[in-house]
Amino acid sequence: MKKLLPLTLLAANPAMADVTTTPISGTELDISATGSSTRTPDLMTISAGVVTQANKAGEAMRTNANAMASTVAALKRAGVADNDIQTQAINLQPQYRYADNVPPILIGYQASNRVSIRLRDLKSAGSVLDALVAAGANQIEGPTLSVDHPEAALDEARSKALATARSRAEVYAKAAGLRVRRIVRISESENSSPPIVRPMAMSLRKADSTPVEAGEQELTVTLSVVFELN
């Protein structure tokens, strides 16, 4: 009786994995299957910034720094941790006035400072956004809603995908008058599709604050599974 070698796991990165065994001697069947699992997002990421203008570059930067300091202070008063606030970009650009047939005329400078903010308490998201604007933030982009720790949900999706692949393999084997002997190879491909967000009855809004709805996020995993039939 031929002895099978143990499974070997090869991973190029956390999003891609390949499990393979010895070459097959019977009929090869390659099945692609996708599994999914849903979770309510518990992490929101937004980008907030301050844009200021002044006649001189130094004045524009100083004004911007003061406004940004007030914005960051407002975030911390709202309970956002230091490690959840990260500077994304600081820019200073000259501003010109353009007219036909004349050289551009320098009219001042524009300074901007933008930070990335992670909000872990989505129930307070609306009030935090309002506090940002009250503190001087005049640029807000987002939000991006995600699951902070998706590993358990992804493992559920992997199990569903593998179960679907095996079920399909059994159908093909039965139709061909064969049986499924073993799994030869499992490959997990990176899922680059955007999250699917569905409305939920739960609302995170408070009176007089910016409404934020968590929705529902679907996490998916696609597997390519090679079976040996005989």
C-alpha positions, -999 to +999 in steps of 0.1 A: +000+000+000+014+034-010+022+056+020+010+092+017+033+121+028+019+145+053+003+178+042+026+208+038+016+244+042+032+271+021+021+307+027+034+336+006+015+361+027-013+360+052-039+364+025-027+336+003-020+300+013-014+267-005-017+232+009-004+204-012+004+167-009+019+140-032+010+139-069-022+121-078-025+088-095-063+089-102-086+114-117-080+151-108-109+173-100-104+210-094-132+228-075-135+265-068-158+275-039-165+306-019-176+308+018-188+339+036-196+351+071-212+383+083-204+406+112-215+440+124-185+464+119-170+475+151-142+498+138-146+531+119-117+549+102-120+585+090-097+611+077-100+646+091-080+677+085-076+715+086-069+737+056-058+774+063-047+802+041-026+833+047-005+858+029+028+844+041+040+808+043+049+809+080+016+825+089-003+798+071+016+770+088+013+786+123-025+791+119-028+756+106-008+742+135-030+759+161-062+747+144-049+712+141-038+712+178-074+721+188-087+694+165-065+667+181-073+679+216-110+676+208-104+640+197-086+631+229-114+648+250-139+626+231-119+595+242-099+587+211-066+570+222-032+584+211-024+553+190-057+557+171-046+591+157-020+592+130-008+621+108-014+613+071-001+644+053+012+680+059+012+703+029+021+739+021+013+752-013+016+787-029-017+801-043-017+821-075-042+842-094-043+835-131-054+858-159-050+858-196-017+871-211-001+879-178+022+860-155+006+843-124+005+865-094+013+850-059-016+858-036-007+837-006-002+802+008-024+773+017-014+749+045-031+716+053-027+689+079-047+656+078-049+628+103-063+593+102-086+584+131-098+550+143-130+550+163-137+519+183-169+530+200-192+535+170-220+547+192-201+579+199-190+583+162-216+610+154-207+631+184-169+628+176-175+640+140-194+670+153-167+677+178-141+677+150-160+703+131-166+724+162-128+723+169-119+736+134-117+706+111-129+716+077-120+684+058-136+651+067-135+620+045-149+585+051-159+566+070-145+532+063-163+506+084-146+473+092-143+444+116-115+449+140-106+413+145-119+393+115-100+361+121-129+341+135-153+352+108-127+344+081-122+309+096-160+304+094-159+314+058-130+290+051-149+261+067-180+269+046-159+272+014-142+238+020-175+221+029-190+235-004-161+223-024-163+188-009-200+186-015-195+195-051-167+170-055-191+143-042-216+152-068-191+151-097-176+118-084-210+101-082-220+113-117-187+099-130-191+066-112-161+073-090-155+082-053-136+110-037-104+096-024-086+126-008-078+163-011-046+168-030-042+206-028-060+236-013-052+271-024-067+302-008-068+333-030-068+369-017-103+384-018-099+420-032-136+427-036-150+455-014-171+447+017-208+443+013-226+466+037-263+461+043-286+484+064-296+473+098-324+484+121-298+494+147-290+531+146-259+547+161-273+582+159-279+605+188-301+635+188-285+665+171-254+645+161-242+633+127-259+600+119-237+569+115-251+535+106-230+504+112-247+481+086-234+446+082-202+434+065-197+402+046-163+386+048-156+360+021-129+335+013-124+317-020-107+283-021-094+263-051-095+226-040-080+197-060-095+163-053-083+129-063-111+106-076-108+069-082 
